[in-house]
Amino acid sequence: MEPIDLPPNIDFNLLQNSPFLRLIPADQLPGLLKRCQIIRYNFGEIIVNEGDPADAFFLILSERARVLKKTAEGTEVPFQRMRKGESFG
């Protein structure tokens, strides 16, 4: 996990298509983003675990993320793939 600056080429259309962010007027998005923490995660790095408190909003800005689910035996199995523009939290 690495905090980064807001990318200068951020796709505002991507943000406006998010179910949560589409409620915010387009002219207010840049101000909102200045208050957000942009974090880059490396491949394989855990973002959240099932059962963690839902105390943050995550939006996939680039690439994708895998969602794994633990079986009753404790094995992690693929559950879902999230793509650029999808959100959770």
mmCIF file as gemmi writes it, N, C-alpha and C atoms, coordinates in Angstrom:
data_model
loop_
_atom_site.group_PDB
_atom_site.id
_atom_site.type_symbol
_atom_site.label_atom_id
_atom_site.label_alt_id
_atom_site.label_comp_id
_atom_site.label_asym_id
_atom_site.label_entity_id
_atom_site.label_seq_id
_atom_site.pdbx_PDB_ins_code
_atom_site.Cartn_x
_atom_site.Cartn_y
_atom_site.Cartn_z
_atom_site.occupancy
_atom_site.B_iso_or_equiv
_atom_site.pdbx_formal_charge
_atom_site.auth_seq_id
_atom_site.auth_asym_id
_atom_site.pdbx_PDB_model_num
ATOM 1 N N . MET Axp A 1 ? 0.851 -1.17 0 1 0 ? 1 A 1
ATOM 2 C CA . MET Axp A 1 ? 0 0 0 1 0 ? 1 A 1
ATOM 3 C C . MET Axp A 1 ? 0.893 1.228 0 1 0 ? 1 A 1
ATOM 4 N N . GLU Axp A 2 ? 0.599 2.131 -0.911 1 0 ? 2 A 1
ATOM 5 C CA . GLU Axp A 2 ? 1.424 3.333 -1.051 1 0 ? 2 A 1
ATOM 6 C C . GLU Axp A 2 ? 0.537 4.533 -1.377 1 0 ? 2 A 1
ATOM 7 N N . PRO Axp A 3 ? 0.443 5.514 -0.454 1 0 ? 3 A 1
ATOM 8 C CA . PRO Axp A 3 ? -0.308 6.737 -0.787 1 0 ? 3 A 1
ATOM 9 C C . PRO Axp A 3 ? 0.372 7.457 -1.947 1 0 ? 3 A 1
ATOM 10 N N . ILE Axp A 4 ? -0.432 7.958 -2.879 1 0 ? 4 A 1
ATOM 11 C CA . ILE Axp A 4 ? 0.109 8.678 -4.035 1 0 ? 4 A 1
ATOM 12 C C . ILE Axp A 4 ? -0.679 9.969 -4.236 1 0 ? 4 A 1
ATOM 13 N N . ASP Axp A 5 ? -0.113 10.87 -5.024 1 0 ? 5 A 1
ATOM 14 C CA . ASP Axp A 5 ? -0.811 12.105 -5.37 1 0 ? 5 A 1
ATOM 15 C C . ASP Axp A 5 ? -1.904 11.801 -6.388 1 0 ? 5 A 1
ATOM 16 N N . LEU Axp A 6 ? -2.859 12.693 -6.465 1 0 ? 6 A 1
ATOM 17 C CA . LEU Axp A 6 ? -3.938 12.563 -7.437 1 0 ? 6 A 1
ATOM 18 C C . LEU Axp A 6 ? -3.346 12.566 -8.843 1 0 ? 6 A 1
ATOM 19 N N . PRO Axp A 7 ? -3.6 11.519 -9.627 1 0 ? 7 A 1
ATOM 20 C CA . PRO Axp A 7 ? -3.062 11.499 -10.992 1 0 ? 7 A 1
ATOM 21 C C . PRO Axp A 7 ? -3.607 12.67 -11.808 1 0 ? 7 A 1
ATOM 22 N N . PRO Axp A 8 ? -2.754 13.361 -12.559 1 0 ? 8 A 1
ATOM 23 C CA . PRO Axp A 8 ? -3.213 14.517 -13.333 1 0 ? 8 A 1
ATOM 24 C C . PRO Axp A 8 ? -4.172 14.131 -14.461 1 0 ? 8 A 1
ATOM 25 N N . ASN Axp A 9 ? -4.123 12.893 -14.892 1 0 ? 9 A 1
ATOM 26 C CA . ASN Axp A 9 ? -4.965 12.449 -16.009 1 0 ? 9 A 1
ATOM 27 C C . ASN Axp A 9 ? -6.17 11.639 -15.53 1 0 ? 9 A 1
ATOM 28 N N . ILE Axp A 10 ? -6.651 11.926 -14.337 1 0 ? 10 A 1
ATOM 29 C CA . ILE Axp A 10 ? -7.766 11.149 -13.783 1 0 ? 10 A 1
ATOM 30 C C . ILE Axp A 10 ? -9.003 11.297 -14.667 1 0 ? 10 A 1
ATOM 31 N N . ASP Axp A 11 ? -9.703 10.224 -14.853 1 0 ? 11 A 1
ATOM 32 C CA . ASP Axp A 11 ? -10.877 10.172 -15.728 1 0 ? 11 A 1
ATOM 33 C C . ASP Axp A 11 ? -12.122 10.567 -14.93 1 0 ? 11 A 1
ATOM 34 N N . PHE Axp A 12 ? -12.56 11.815 -15.085 1 0 ? 12 A 1
ATOM 35 C CA . PHE Axp A 12 ? -13.719 12.285 -14.333 1 0 ? 12 A 1
ATOM 36 C C . PHE Axp A 12 ? -15.002 11.584 -14.776 1 0 ? 12 A 1
ATOM 37 N N . ASN Axp A 13 ? -15.057 11.106 -16.017 1 0 ? 13 A 1
ATOM 38 C CA . ASN Axp A 13 ? -16.22 10.327 -16.448 1 0 ? 13 A 1
ATOM 39 C C . ASN Axp A 13 ? -16.327 9.041 -15.645 1 0 ? 13 A 1
ATOM 40 N N . LEU Axp A 14 ? -15.191 8.435 -15.354 1 0 ? 14 A 1
ATOM 41 C CA . LEU Axp A 14 ? -15.155 7.23 -14.537 1 0 ? 14 A 1
ATOM 42 C C . LEU Axp A 14 ? -15.75 7.52 -13.162 1 0 ? 14 A 1
ATOM 43 N N . LEU Axp A 15 ? -15.371 8.654 -12.588 1 0 ? 15 A 1
ATOM 44 C CA . LEU Axp A 15 ? -15.877 9.017 -11.269 1 0 ? 15 A 1
ATOM 45 C C . LEU Axp A 15 ? -17.373 9.278 -11.31 1 0 ? 15 A 1
ATOM 46 N N . GLN Axp A 16 ? -17.824 9.975 -12.334 1 0 ? 16 A 1
ATOM 47 C CA . GLN Axp A 16 ? -19.242 10.321 -12.425 1 0 ? 16 A 1
ATOM 48 C C . GLN Axp A 16 ? -20.121 9.101 -12.698 1 0 ? 16 A 1
ATOM 49 N N . ASN Axp A 17 ? -19.552 8.013 -13.155 1 0 ? 17 A 1
ATOM 50 C CA . ASN Axp A 17 ? -20.325 6.795 -13.387 1 0 ? 17 A 1
ATOM 51 C C . ASN Axp A 17 ? -20.419 5.916 -12.148 1 0 ? 17 A 1
ATOM 52 N N . SER Axp A 18 ? -19.676 6.243 -11.105 1 0 ? 18 A 1
ATOM 53 C CA . SER Axp A 18 ? -19.764 5.5 -9.853 1 0 ? 18 A 1
ATOM 54 C C . SER Axp A 18 ? -21.125 5.774 -9.216 1 0 ? 18 A 1
ATOM 55 N N . PRO Axp A 19 ? -21.854 4.735 -8.783 1 0 ? 19 A 1
ATOM 56 C CA . PRO Axp A 19 ? -23.168 4.964 -8.174 1 0 ? 19 A 1
ATOM 57 C C . PRO Axp A 19 ? -23.13 5.945 -7.002 1 0 ? 19 A 1
ATOM 58 N N . PHE Axp A 20 ? -22.07 5.941 -6.237 1 0 ? 20 A 1
ATOM 59 C CA . PHE Axp A 20 ? -21.954 6.844 -5.093 1 0 ? 20 A 1
ATOM 60 C C . PHE Axp A 20 ? -21.585 8.259 -5.535 1 0 ? 20 A 1
ATOM 61 N N . LEU Axp A 21 ? -20.598 8.374 -6.403 1 0 ? 21 A 1
ATOM 62 C CA . LEU Axp A 21 ? -20.09 9.693 -6.789 1 0 ? 21 A 1
ATOM 63 C C . LEU Axp A 21 ? -20.964 10.406 -7.811 1 0 ? 21 A 1
ATOM 64 N N . ARG Axp A 22 ? -21.841 9.686 -8.493 1 0 ? 22 A 1
ATOM 65 C CA . ARG Axp A 22 ? -22.692 10.358 -9.488 1 0 ? 22 A 1
ATOM 66 C C . ARG Axp A 22 ? -23.672 11.321 -8.832 1 0 ? 22 A 1
ATOM 67 N N . LEU Axp A 23 ? -23.853 11.211 -7.522 1 0 ? 23 A 1
ATOM 68 C CA . LEU Axp A 23 ? -24.739 12.127 -6.794 1 0 ? 23 A 1
ATOM 69 C C . LEU Axp A 23 ? -24.091 13.484 -6.55 1 0 ? 23 A 1
ATOM 70 N N . ILE Axp A 24 ? -22.795 13.569 -6.774 1 0 ? 24 A 1
ATOM 71 C CA . ILE Axp A 24 ? -22.052 14.802 -6.519 1 0 ? 24 A 1
ATOM 72 C C . ILE Axp A 24 ? -21.941 15.592 -7.823 1 0 ? 24 A 1
ATOM 73 N N . PRO Axp A 25 ? -22.292 16.882 -7.808 1 0 ? 25 A 1
ATOM 74 C CA . PRO Axp A 25 ? -22.175 17.689 -9.031 1 0 ? 25 A 1
ATOM 75 C C . PRO Axp A 25 ? -20.745 17.663 -9.58 1 0 ? 25 A 1
ATOM 76 N N . ALA Axp A 26 ? -20.624 17.602 -10.899 1 0 ? 26 A 1
ATOM 77 C CA . ALA Axp A 26 ? -19.323 17.481 -11.565 1 0 ? 26 A 1
ATOM 78 C C . ALA Axp A 26 ? -18.353 18.577 -11.157 1 0 ? 26 A 1
ATOM 79 N N . ASP Axp A 27 ? -18.841 19.791 -10.945 1 0 ? 27 A 1
ATOM 80 C CA . ASP Axp A 27 ? -17.934 20.884 -10.591 1 0 ? 27 A 1
ATOM 81 C C . ASP Axp A 27 ? -17.391 20.758 -9.169 1 0 ? 27 A 1
ATOM 82 N N . GLN Axp A 28 ? -17.963 19.854 -8.366 1 0 ? 28 A 1
ATOM 83 C CA . GLN Axp A 28 ? -17.492 19.664 -6.996 1 0 ? 28 A 1
ATOM 84 C C . GLN Axp A 28 ? -16.539 18.474 -6.853 1 0 ? 28 A 1
ATOM 85 N N . LEU Axp A 29 ? -16.425 17.654 -7.889 1 0 ? 29 A 1
ATOM 86 C CA . LEU Axp A 29 ? -15.55 16.48 -7.82 1 0 ? 29 A 1
ATOM 87 C C . LEU Axp A 29 ? -14.083 16.825 -7.576 1 0 ? 29 A 1
ATOM 88 N N . PRO Axp A 30 ? -13.501 17.819 -8.262 1 0 ? 30 A 1
ATOM 89 C CA . PRO Axp A 30 ? -12.087 18.127 -7.992 1 0 ? 30 A 1
ATOM 90 C C . PRO Axp A 30 ? -11.838 18.488 -6.524 1 0 ? 30 A 1
ATOM 91 N N . GLY Axp A 31 ? -12.731 19.247 -5.916 1 0 ? 31 A 1
ATOM 92 C CA . GLY Axp A 31 ? -12.568 19.603 -4.507 1 0 ? 31 A 1
ATOM 93 C C . GLY Axp A 31 ? -12.682 18.395 -3.597 1 0 ? 31 A 1
ATOM 94 N N . LEU Axp A 32 ? -13.604 17.497 -3.926 1 0 ? 32 A 1
ATOM 95 C CA . LEU Axp A 32 ? -13.752 16.272 -3.144 1 0 ? 32 A 1
ATOM 96 C C . LEU Axp A 32 ? -12.491 15.421 -3.247 1 0 ? 32 A 1
ATOM 97 N N . LEU Axp A 33 ? -11.959 15.298 -4.458 1 0 ? 33 A 1
ATOM 98 C CA . LEU Axp A 33 ? -10.771 14.469 -4.656 1 0 ? 33 A 1
ATOM 99 C C . LEU Axp A 33 ? -9.56 14.995 -3.896 1 0 ? 33 A 1
ATOM 100 N N . LYS Axp A 34 ? -9.474 16.301 -3.717 1 0 ? 34 A 1
ATOM 101 C CA . LYS Axp A 34 ? -8.358 16.861 -2.954 1 0 ? 34 A 1
ATOM 102 C C . LYS Axp A 34 ? -8.405 16.416 -1.499 1 0 ? 34 A 1
ATOM 103 N N . ARG Axp A 35 ? -9.584 16.028 -1.03 1 0 ? 35 A 1
ATOM 104 C CA . ARG Axp A 35 ? -9.754 15.589 0.354 1 0 ? 35 A 1
ATOM 105 C C . ARG Axp A 35 ? -9.638 14.066 0.499 1 0 ? 35 A 1
ATOM 106 N N . CYS Axp A 36 ? -9.531 13.373 -0.621 1 0 ? 36 A 1
ATOM 107 C CA . CYS Axp A 36 ? -9.447 11.912 -0.609 1 0 ? 36 A 1
ATOM 108 C C . CYS Axp A 36 ? -7.999 11.451 -0.515 1 0 ? 36 A 1
ATOM 109 N N . GLN Axp A 37 ? -7.844 10.253 -0.022 1 0 ? 37 A 1
ATOM 110 C CA . GLN Axp A 37 ? -6.522 9.637 -0.003 1 0 ? 37 A 1
ATOM 111 C C . GLN Axp A 37 ? -6.482 8.631 -1.155 1 0 ? 37 A 1
ATOM 112 N N . ILE Axp A 38 ? -5.572 8.843 -2.08 1 0 ? 38 A 1
ATOM 113 C CA . ILE Axp A 38 ? -5.399 7.941 -3.216 1 0 ? 38 A 1
ATOM 114 C C . ILE Axp A 38 ? -4.297 6.95 -2.829 1 0 ? 38 A 1
ATOM 115 N N . ILE Axp A 39 ? -4.617 5.661 -2.916 1 0 ? 39 A 1
ATOM 116 C CA . ILE Axp A 39 ? -3.662 4.629 -2.493 1 0 ? 39 A 1
ATOM 117 C C . ILE Axp A 39 ? -3.466 3.631 -3.623 1 0 ? 39 A 1
ATOM 118 N N . ARG Axp A 40 ? -2.21 3.292 -3.863 1 0 ? 40 A 1
ATOM 119 C CA . ARG Axp A 40 ? -1.878 2.266 -4.857 1 0 ? 40 A 1
ATOM 120 C C . ARG Axp A 40 ? -1.583 0.969 -4.092 1 0 ? 40 A 1
ATOM 121 N N . TYR Axp A 41 ? -2.236 -0.101 -4.524 1 0 ? 41 A 1
ATOM 122 C CA . TYR Axp A 41 ? -1.993 -1.421 -3.948 1 0 ? 41 A 1
ATOM 123 C C . TYR Axp A 41 ? -1.249 -2.261 -4.967 1 0 ? 41 A 1
ATOM 124 N N . ASN Axp A 42 ? -0.325 -3.067 -4.498 1 0 ? 42 A 1
ATOM 125 C CA . ASN Axp A 42 ? 0.425 -3.962 -5.365 1 0 ? 42 A 1
ATOM 126 C C . ASN Axp A 42 ? -0.366 -5.238 -5.61 1 0 ? 42 A 1
ATOM 127 N N . PHE Axp A 43 ? -0.039 -5.932 -6.687 1 0 ? 43 A 1
ATOM 128 C CA . PHE Axp A 43 ? -0.691 -7.195 -7.002 1 0 ? 43 A 1
ATOM 129 C C . PHE Axp A 43 ? -0.57 -8.141 -5.81 1 0 ? 43 A 1
ATOM 130 N N . GLY Axp A 44 ? -1.686 -8.748 -5.436 1 0 ? 44 A 1
ATOM 131 C CA . GLY Axp A 44 ? -1.687 -9.713 -4.344 1 0 ? 44 A 1
ATOM 132 C C . GLY Axp A 44 ? -1.843 -9.107 -2.966 1 0 ? 44 A 1
ATOM 133 N N . GLU Axp A 45 ? -1.758 -7.801 -2.877 1 0 ? 45 A 1
ATOM 134 C CA . GLU Axp A 45 ? -1.879 -7.132 -1.583 1 0 ? 45 A 1
ATOM 135 C C . GLU Axp A 45 ? -3.346 -7.09 -1.155 1 0 ? 45 A 1
ATOM 136 N N . ILE Axp A 46 ? -3.601 -7.355 0.112 1 0 ? 46 A 1
ATOM 137 C CA . ILE Axp A 46 ? -4.964 -7.356 0.64 1 0 ? 46 A 1
ATOM 138 C C . ILE Axp A 46 ? -5.409 -5.926 0.903 1 0 ? 46 A 1
ATOM 139 N N . ILE Axp A 47 ? -6.578 -5.578 0.384 1 0 ? 47 A 1
ATOM 140 C CA . ILE Axp A 47 ? -7.152 -4.249 0.602 1 0 ? 47 A 1
ATOM 141 C C . ILE Axp A 47 ? -8.023 -4.286 1.847 1 0 ? 47 A 1
ATOM 142 N N . VAL Axp A 48 ? -8.951 -5.207 1.903 1 0 ? 48 A 1
ATOM 143 C CA . VAL Axp A 48 ? -9.794 -5.423 3.084 1 0 ? 48 A 1
ATOM 144 C C . VAL Axp A 48 ? -10.045 -6.916 3.23 1 0 ? 48 A 1
ATOM 145 N N . ASN Axp A 49 ? -10.419 -7.299 4.43 1 0 ? 49 A 1
ATOM 146 C CA . ASN Axp A 49 ? -10.803 -8.679 4.7 1 0 ? 49 A 1
ATOM 147 C C . ASN Axp A 49 ? -12.293 -8.744 4.988 1 0 ? 49 A 1
ATOM 148 N N . GLU Axp A 50 ? -12.902 -9.849 4.636 1 0 ? 50 A 1
ATOM 149 C CA . GLU Axp A 50 ? -14.311 -10.051 4.946 1 0 ? 50 A 1
ATOM 150 C C . GLU Axp A 50 ? -14.513 -9.889 6.449 1 0 ? 50 A 1
ATOM 151 N N . GLY Axp A 51 ? -15.506 -9.106 6.822 1 0 ? 51 A 1
ATOM 152 C CA . GLY Axp A 51 ? -15.79 -8.878 8.234 1 0 ? 51 A 1
ATOM 153 C C . GLY Axp A 51 ? -15.152 -7.627 8.802 1 0 ? 51 A 1
ATOM 154 N N . ASP Axp A 52 ? -14.225 -6.997 8.056 1 0 ? 52 A 1
ATOM 155 C CA . ASP Axp A 52 ? -13.637 -5.731 8.519 1 0 ? 52 A 1
ATOM 156 C C . ASP Axp A 52 ? -14.73 -4.668 8.584 1 0 ? 52 A 1
ATOM 157 N N . PRO Axp A 53 ? -14.595 -3.686 9.494 1 0 ? 53 A 1
ATOM 158 C CA . PRO Axp A 53 ? -15.574 -2.593 9.522 1 0 ? 53 A 1
ATOM 159 C C . PRO Axp A 53 ? -15.581 -1.851 8.18 1 0 ? 53 A 1
ATOM 160 N N . ALA Axp A 54 ? -16.757 -1.459 7.739 1 0 ? 54 A 1
ATOM 161 C CA . ALA Axp A 54 ? -16.892 -0.704 6.484 1 0 ? 54 A 1
ATOM 162 C C . ALA Axp A 54 ? -16.697 0.773 6.798 1 0 ? 54 A 1
ATOM 163 N N . ASP Axp A 55 ? -15.439 1.186 6.935 1 0 ? 55 A 1
ATOM 164 C CA . ASP Axp A 55 ? -15.141 2.564 7.336 1 0 ? 55 A 1
ATOM 165 C C . ASP Axp A 55 ? -14.455 3.369 6.236 1 0 ? 55 A 1
ATOM 166 N N . ALA Axp A 56 ? -14.49 2.843 5.009 1 0 ? 56 A 1
ATOM 167 C CA . ALA Axp A 56 ? -13.871 3.557 3.891 1 0 ? 56 A 1
ATOM 168 C C . ALA Axp A 56 ? -14.62 3.211 2.61 1 0 ? 56 A 1
ATOM 169 N N . PHE Axp A 57 ? -14.466 4.08 1.616 1 0 ? 57 A 1
ATOM 170 C CA . PHE Axp A 57 ? -15.046 3.874 0.286 1 0 ? 57 A 1
ATOM 171 C C . PHE Axp A 57 ? -13.885 3.681 -0.674 1 0 ? 57 A 1
ATOM 172 N N . PHE Axp A 58 ? -13.932 2.632 -1.468 1 0 ? 58 A 1
ATOM 173 C CA . PHE Axp A 58 ? -12.87 2.324 -2.417 1 0 ? 58 A 1
ATOM 174 C C . PHE Axp A 58 ? -13.429 2.379 -3.83 1 0 ? 58 A 1
ATOM 175 N N . LEU Axp A 59 ? -12.676 3.001 -4.717 1 0 ? 59 A 1
ATOM 176 C CA . LEU Axp A 59 ? -13.031 3.072 -6.133 1 0 ? 59 A 1
ATOM 177 C C . LEU Axp A 59 ? -11.819 2.607 -6.926 1 0 ? 59 A 1
ATOM 178 N N . ILE Axp A 60 ? -12.013 1.627 -7.791 1 0 ? 60 A 1
ATOM 179 C CA . ILE Axp A 60 ? -10.919 1.118 -8.616 1 0 ? 60 A 1
ATOM 180 C C . ILE Axp A 60 ? -10.667 2.141 -9.724 1 0 ? 60 A 1
ATOM 181 N N . LEU Axp A 61 ? -9.51 2.812 -9.677 1 0 ? 61 A 1
ATOM 182 C CA . LEU Axp A 61 ? -9.184 3.844 -10.666 1 0 ? 61 A 1
ATOM 183 C C . LEU Axp A 61 ? -8.461 3.283 -11.883 1 0 ? 61 A 1
ATOM 184 N N . SER Axp A 62 ? -7.776 2.177 -11.706 1 0 ? 62 A 1
ATOM 185 C CA . SER Axp A 62 ? -7.083 1.559 -12.835 1 0 ? 62 A 1
ATOM 186 C C . SER Axp A 62 ? -6.944 0.068 -12.559 1 0 ? 62 A 1
ATOM 187 N N . GLU Axp A 63 ? -6.692 -0.655 -13.593 1 0 ? 63 A 1
ATOM 188 C CA . GLU Axp A 63 ? -6.493 -2.102 -13.496 1 0 ? 63 A 1
ATOM 189 C C . GLU Axp A 63 ? -7.742 -2.794 -12.963 1 0 ? 63 A 1
ATOM 190 N N . ARG Axp A 64 ? -7.542 -3.696 -11.992 1 0 ? 64 A 1
ATOM 191 C CA . ARG Axp A 64 ? -8.653 -4.473 -11.444 1 0 ? 64 A 1
ATOM 192 C C . ARG Axp A 64 ? -8.263 -5.036 -10.081 1 0 ? 64 A 1
ATOM 193 N N . ALA Axp A 65 ? -9.25 -5.626 -9.407 1 0 ? 65 A 1
ATOM 194 C CA . ALA Axp A 65 ? -9.008 -6.25 -8.103 1 0 ? 65 A 1
ATOM 195 C C . ALA Axp A 65 ? -9.753 -7.579 -8.062 1 0 ? 65 A 1
ATOM 196 N N . ARG Axp A 66 ? -9.165 -8.533 -7.387 1 0 ? 66 A 1
ATOM 197 C CA . ARG Axp A 66 ? -9.818 -9.83 -7.204 1 0 ? 66 A 1
ATOM 198 C C . ARG Axp A 66 ? -10.469 -9.854 -5.832 1 0 ? 66 A 1
ATOM 199 N N . VAL Axp A 67 ? -11.637 -10.477 -5.769 1 0 ? 67 A 1
ATOM 200 C CA . VAL Axp A 67 ? -12.309 -10.693 -4.494 1 0 ? 67 A 1
ATOM 201 C C . VAL Axp A 67 ? -12.229 -12.188 -4.221 1 0 ? 67 A 1
ATOM 202 N N . LEU Axp A 68 ? -11.644 -12.521 -3.085 1 0 ? 68 A 1
ATOM 203 C CA . LEU Axp A 68 ? -11.521 -13.922 -2.694 1 0 ? 68 A 1
ATOM 204 C C . LEU Axp A 68 ? -12.438 -14.184 -1.508 1 0 ? 68 A 1
ATOM 205 N N . LYS Axp A 69 ? -12.965 -15.378 -1.434 1 0 ? 69 A 1
ATOM 206 C CA . LYS Axp A 69 ? -13.834 -15.765 -0.332 1 0 ? 69 A 1
ATOM 207 C C . LYS Axp A 69 ? -13.215 -16.982 0.329 1 0 ? 69 A 1
ATOM 208 N N . LYS Axp A 70 ? -13.263 -17.012 1.663 1 0 ? 70 A 1
ATOM 209 C CA . LYS Axp A 70 ? -12.739 -18.171 2.382 1 0 ? 70 A 1
ATOM 210 C C . LYS Axp A 70 ? -13.826 -19.226 2.518 1 0 ? 70 A 1
ATOM 211 N N . THR Axp A 71 ? -13.447 -20.455 2.234 1 0 ? 71 A 1
ATOM 212 C CA . THR Axp A 71 ? -14.367 -21.572 2.424 1 0 ? 71 A 1
ATOM 213 C C . THR Axp A 71 ? -14.409 -21.922 3.908 1 0 ? 71 A 1
ATOM 214 N N . ALA Axp A 72 ? -15.291 -22.825 4.273 1 0 ? 72 A 1
ATOM 215 C CA . ALA Axp A 72 ? -15.389 -23.276 5.668 1 0 ? 72 A 1
ATOM 216 C C . ALA Axp A 72 ? -14.071 -23.888 6.131 1 0 ? 72 A 1
ATOM 217 N N . GLU Axp A 73 ? -13.314 -24.429 5.187 1 0 ? 73 A 1
ATOM 218 C CA . GLU Axp A 73 ? -12.015 -25.037 5.522 1 0 ? 73 A 1
ATOM 219 C C . GLU Axp A 73 ? -10.895 -24.007 5.611 1 0 ? 73 A 1
ATOM 220 N N . GLY Axp A 74 ? -11.195 -22.753 5.25 1 0 ? 74 A 1
ATOM 221 C CA . GLY Axp A 74 ? -10.192 -21.695 5.325 1 0 ? 74 A 1
ATOM 222 C C . GLY Axp A 74 ? -9.425 -21.456 4.036 1 0 ? 74 A 1
ATOM 223 N N . THR Axp A 75 ? -9.787 -22.151 2.973 1 0 ? 75 A 1
ATOM 224 C CA . THR Axp A 75 ? -9.136 -21.974 1.678 1 0 ? 75 A 1
ATOM 225 C C . THR Axp A 75 ? -9.731 -20.761 0.968 1 0 ? 75 A 1
ATOM 226 N N . GLU Axp A 76 ? -8.882 -19.933 0.365 1 0 ? 76 A 1
ATOM 227 C CA . GLU Axp A 76 ? -9.365 -18.785 -0.402 1 0 ? 76 A 1
ATOM 228 C C . GLU Axp A 76 ? -9.674 -19.219 -1.829 1 0 ? 76 A 1
ATOM 229 N N . VAL Axp A 77 ? -10.881 -18.866 -2.282 1 0 ? 77 A 1
ATOM 230 C CA . VAL Axp A 77 ? -11.291 -19.203 -3.644 1 0 ? 77 A 1
ATOM 231 C C . VAL Axp A 77 ? -11.745 -17.928 -4.35 1 0 ? 77 A 1
ATOM 232 N N . PRO Axp A 78 ? -11.53 -17.824 -5.671 1 0 ? 78 A 1
ATOM 233 C CA . PRO Axp A 78 ? -11.991 -16.642 -6.408 1 0 ? 78 A 1
ATOM 234 C C . PRO Axp A 78 ? -13.508 -16.499 -6.287 1 0 ? 78 A 1
ATOM 235 N N . PHE Axp A 79 ? -13.959 -15.281 -6.029 1 0 ? 79 A 1
ATOM 236 C CA . PHE Axp A 79 ? -15.384 -15.003 -5.858 1 0 ? 79 A 1
ATOM 237 C C . PHE Axp A 79 ? -15.881 -14.012 -6.905 1 0 ? 79 A 1
ATOM 238 N N . GLN Axp A 80 ? -15.077 -12.981 -7.164 1 0 ? 80 A 1
ATOM 239 C CA . GLN Axp A 80 ? -15.498 -11.918 -8.087 1 0 ? 80 A 1
ATOM 240 C C . GLN Axp A 80 ? -14.259 -11.162 -8.564 1 0 ? 80 A 1
ATOM 241 N N . ARG Axp A 81 ? -14.371 -10.54 -9.737 1 0 ? 81 A 1
ATOM 242 C CA . ARG Axp A 81 ? -13.343 -9.615 -10.232 1 0 ? 81 A 1
ATOM 243 C C . ARG Axp A 81 ? -13.976 -8.242 -10.32 1 0 ? 81 A 1
ATOM 244 N N . MET Axp A 82 ? -13.284 -7.252 -9.81 1 0 ? 82 A 1
ATOM 245 C CA . MET Axp A 82 ? -13.757 -5.871 -9.899 1 0 ? 82 A 1
ATOM 246 C C . MET Axp A 82 ? -12.874 -5.158 -10.907 1 0 ? 82 A 1
ATOM 247 N N . ARG Axp A 83 ? -13.496 -4.348 -11.72 1 0 ? 83 A 1
ATOM 248 C CA . ARG Axp A 83 ? -12.78 -3.651 -12.787 1 0 ? 83 A 1
ATOM 249 C C . ARG Axp A 83 ? -12.763 -2.152 -12.544 1 0 ? 83 A 1
ATOM 250 N N . LYS Axp A 84 ? -11.959 -1.494 -13.332 1 0 ? 84 A 1
ATOM 251 C CA . LYS Axp A 84 ? -11.846 -0.034 -13.29 1 0 ? 84 A 1
ATOM 252 C C . LYS Axp A 84 ? -13.244 0.588 -13.276 1 0 ? 84 A 1
ATOM 253 N N . GLY Axp A 85 ? -13.477 1.484 -12.326 1 0 ? 85 A 1
ATOM 254 C CA . GLY Axp A 85 ? -14.758 2.171 -12.208 1 0 ? 85 A 1
ATOM 255 C C . GLY Axp A 85 ? -15.693 1.573 -11.182 1 0 ? 85 A 1
ATOM 256 N N . GLU Axp A 86 ? -15.433 0.338 -10.75 1 0 ? 86 A 1
ATOM 257 C CA . GLU Axp A 86 ? -16.286 -0.284 -9.74 1 0 ? 86 A 1
ATOM 258 C C . GLU Axp A 86 ? -15.844 0.164 -8.352 1 0 ? 86 A 1
ATOM 259 N N . SER Axp A 87 ? -16.778 0.096 -7.405 1 0 ? 87 A 1
ATOM 260 C CA . SER Axp A 87 ? -16.482 0.572 -6.052 1 0 ? 87 A 1
ATOM 261 C C . SER Axp A 87 ? -17.012 -0.409 -5.015 1 0 ? 87 A 1
ATOM 262 N N . PHE Axp A 88 ? -16.5 -0.26 -3.81 1 0 ? 88 A 1
ATOM 263 C CA . PHE Axp A 88 ? -16.967 -1.07 -2.684 1 0 ? 88 A 1
ATOM 264 C C . PHE Axp A 88 ? -16.637 -0.333 -1.397 1 0 ? 88 A 1
ATOM 265 N N . GLY Axp A 89 ? -17.188 -0.818 -0.303 1 0 ? 89 A 1
ATOM 266 C CA . GLY Axp A 89 ? -16.89 -0.227 1.012 1 0 ? 89 A 1
ATOM 267 C C . GLY Axp A 89 ? -18.074 0.435 1.637 1 0 ? 89 A 1
